[in-house]
Amino acid sequence: MNETLNRATERTRANAEETSKRLRELAVESAYLTVGVTDTAVRYVRHLGEVAGTVRAQAPSLRNPKRFVTDLSETVERVRTAADDERETLARRGREVVESIERSRPFQRANDRTRTARSQSKAATTSAHRAASAQADAVEAAADRLGKRSPIDYRSMTVEELRELARERQIEGRSEMRKDELIAALKRA
């Protein structure tokens, strides 16, 4: 039962992590796209401003420099307005795409699976903690009733497990002891 629960918990956790990873990647890519488009528009408008500055510097050599500068300024302003409009259009389109994705059936299923996986994982963890706690309480209660520690099969334990138990019981010289010596010392403790 515990093994089945553990496998189901692991599968659920893996599915949740994969879904979460894909959603993060989508969010990051969307942000990069937005930033890239905005950056391109800003660079284009700045470039037009530089061109306008260059033309203004050359304006005295033109026949009607005041009119040329006025026309150029109006053109630059129209381009800036168009760039702002395009930015707003792109942002609106970006919101529409995100909303469309969020409304899509695959996204909703993935989102639902993530929520379900998270809930199942929490429930499994809580159940495991409760079971372990109940089991520990039962062992302690039984030991209290008997008035001594529960019997341990030292022979079935490895030397490393015996040394760890000896460390917990603060048995001196445990690192030098062989298995039989560790067992004897643990039985005396």
N, C-alpha and C positions, 0 to 999 in steps of 0.2 A: 504494500500500500504506500509506504513512504517513498519507495523507489519510483513508483509511478507518479506520485505527486511531485517528486523532485524533477523527474524528466519533463512533466507538463509545465512546471514552473520555469525550468530552463528554456524550453521552447517558447513559452510566452514571453519571457524576458528577452530572448534573442529577437523575436518578432517585433517587440516594442522598440528595442534599440535600433533595429534596421529601419523601421518606419520613421522613428525620430531622426535618424541620420539623413534619410532621404528628404524629409521636410526641411531640415537645416540647410542641406545643400541647395534646395529649391529657393529658400529665402535668401541665401547668400548670392546665388546667381541672379535673382531678380534685383537685388540691391546693386550688384555690379552693373547690370544692364542699365538701370536707372541712372546711376552715377556716370557711366560712360556716355550715355546720350546727352545728359545735362552738360558734362564737361565738353563734349564736342560742340554743342550749341554755344556755350560760353566762349570757347576759343574762337569760333567763327565770328561772333559779335566783336570780340576784342580785335581780331584781325581787321575787321571792317573799320573799327575806330582808328587803328594804325594807318590804314590806307587813307582815311579821311584826314588824318594829321599830315601825312605826306603831301596830299593834294593841297591842303591849306597852305603848306610851306611853299608850294609852287604856284599858288594862285596869282601872285602879282604878275607873272609872265603871261597869264591868260588875258583875252580881250575884255571880258566882263567878270572880273574875279569875284565881286560881291555876289552876283547872281549865281555863279558856279558854286561858291561856298554854300550859299543858301540852299541850292538844289541838292548838293552833296549832303548837307546836314539833314535835309528832309529825307533823303534816301536812307541815310544811316539810321534815322529815327524809325522809318518804316521797317527796316531790316530788324532793328531791335524789337519792335513791336511784334513782328512776325516770329522772331525767335522766342519771345515770351509766350505768344500764342501756341507755338509748336511745343514748347516745354509743357504748357498746361495740357495740351492735347495728349502728349506722351504720358504725362502723369495720370490723366483721366483713363487713358487706355491701359496703363499699368494697373490701376485700381480695378478696372473691369476684368482684366485677365486674372488677377488674384481672386476676385470674387467668383469668377467663373470656375476657377480651379477649386475653390473652397466648396462650391455648390456641386462639383462633379461627383459622380457616384464612387469612383475609385478613391478619391480623397476622403470622402465621408466614411467609406468602409475602412480605410487605413486609420482614420482618426478614431473610429469606433473600436477597431481592434486594439489600438494603442491604449485607449481608456480601459477596455476590458482586460488587457494584459496587465496593466498597472494595478487594477483592482484585484485581479487574481493573484498577482505576485504579493501584494500586501496581505491578502487573506491567507495565502499559503505560509508566508513568513509568520504571521500572527498565530496561525494554527500550530506551526512547528514550535514556536516559542512556548505556547501554552502547553503543548504535549510534553516538551522537554522539562518545563517547570513542574508540571504535574508528576512526571516520572521521578524527578529529583526529590520532590516533596514526599512521594510514596516511599522511596528508598530511605530517606532520612527518618521518616516515621517508623518504618520497619526496624531500622537500626536502633532507634530510641527504645522501641518496645523490647528488643532483644538485649539492649544495654551494652551492645558492642558493635564493632564494625561488621559489615556483611563479609562473608568469606570470599576470598579472592583466589582464583586459580593461578598462582604465580608461575607454575610450570609452563602454562600456555603463552606466557608473555615473553617478549624478546628482552635481551639484555638492556637495550636502550630504554624500553618501557619500564623495566625494573629500576634502572638508574634514575629515571624521571620520578618514579614513585618514591624512591629513597631520598631524592632531593626534596620533594614535597614534605617528607617526614623528617627531614634534616638529619639524615644518618651520615655520620662522619666516615670518611675513607671510601665512599661508594665508588669513586672513579677507578679505584684499584681492584675492586672486588670482582670475582668471577660470578657466574650465574648462581651457583649453589650458595655462595657466601651472601649474595644479595638477598636470596630467598630467605635464608636463615635470619639475616638482620631485619628484614621486613616483618617476619613472623614475630620477632622479639619486640619490635617497636609498637 
